[in-house]
Amino acid sequence: MRRGQVCHASQLSLTGGEEYMVGEFRRRTLLPLDDSLGHLREALPQLTRRALHRCLIRHGISKRPNQQQNKNQREQFEPTKMGYLYIDSGELRLEEGKQHMFLAIDRREWDGRPSPKRHLSAKVANVSSH
């Protein structure tokens, strides 16, 4: 051993179940290594960055998919004519409870018409009154 090197006699070895959990977590979340480590340490407090990285290499998932692949997998809006109003909602689960999120996309030309903010507010008020 060279001077300055440290001998790590007790290397962390993950059980088969722990390796499976790490692999599934990475495949489902696609988080970067350090973010994955932060989340996985809640369940595996002894997990080190090095052990996590070696586990991901063993299972062939150490590199995240190319960002371009993610862009191709995203759903695209269907082509629509101007004047179409798209409304969607989602649910976020937080420690404080559920929070609802709404999205409205108004495909309309605005030359000489009311502002988009006023127009969307009127549309939302009309939808919520039904």
N, C-alpha and C positions, 0 to 999 in steps of 0.2 A: 504494500500500500504506500502510495506517495505521501509526502508531507502535506498536511492541510486537508487531506481527504477524511471523511467521516465514515465509519463503518456502521451500516444500518443492519444490525443483527436480526431485529424483529421486523421483517417485512410484512405488510398487511396482505393477507390473502383472503379474497372474497369467497364466500360459499357459492355453490351453484345457484341457489335461490337469489342471493344478493346480486350476482352477475346478471341474472335474468331481469331483475328489477332495474338495474342500471341501464341495461340494453333497451328495455321497453320505455323507460323514461326518456332516453335520448331519441328513440325513433318517434315517439309521440310529440315531444316538445320541440325538438330540433334546436335546443338552446345551446349557446356556446359553452365551452368547457368550464369556465369559472362560474357561470350562472348555474349550470347543472350541479357543480360541486356544492354551491351554496344551498340549493334545494335538497340535494341528496343527503347532506350532512344532518338534516333533521331526522332522517330514518337511520343513517349510518354514521354516527358521530366520529368513529375511528377512521373514516375514509379520508385518504390524502389525495392531493391533486395528481400526484404521480401514479398512484394505484388506479384512480379513475381513468387517466389517460391510457394506461397500459391495458385496462379492461376494454376500453373502446377500440383500441387497436386490434386486440385479439378477436373482437367480433366484427371487425371491418367497418366500424361506424365512427371512426375518430374524426373524419372530415365531414363537415356539414355540406348538404347539397348546394349546388351552385344557385346563386340568387336568380339566375335566368330561369332555371327549372321551376322555381316557386312562382315566378311571374306567369309562366305558361299554365300553371295549375289553377290560377285564380279564375273565378267565374267572370265572364264578361256580360255587360248589360246588352240586352237585345236592342238592335237598332230601332229607334222610335222617331216619330214625327215631332216637330216642335209643338209645344203645348201640353206635352205629357208630364204628369206629376208622379214621381216614384216615391213611395213611402215605405220604409222598412223599420223594423224594431229589433232590438237585441237585449239580452239580459246579462248583466255582469254580476258575478257572485263575489262579494267582498266580505271581510271579517264582520262588518257592521250589518250585513244582510244583502238582499238582492237590490240591484239598482237597474232601472230600465233606461235604455238608450234608444233614441229615435233619430232617423235620418230621413231627410226629404230632399229630393233632387227635382228641381223644376226646369224642364226643358222648354224654355219660352224666350222669344226675342223681346228685348226690353225697350225698343225705340218708342219714346213718347208714352209709355205706359207707367203704371204705379211701380214703385221700387220693389225689387224682389222680396225684401223683408216684409213689407206691408202685404204683398200678394200672398206669401206663404203663411203669414199670420192669419189672414182671412181664410185661407184654405184649411188650416189646422182647426180654427174655430168652427168652421163649417162641418168638418169631419167629426170633431169631438161632440158636437151638438146632436149627432144622430145616434 
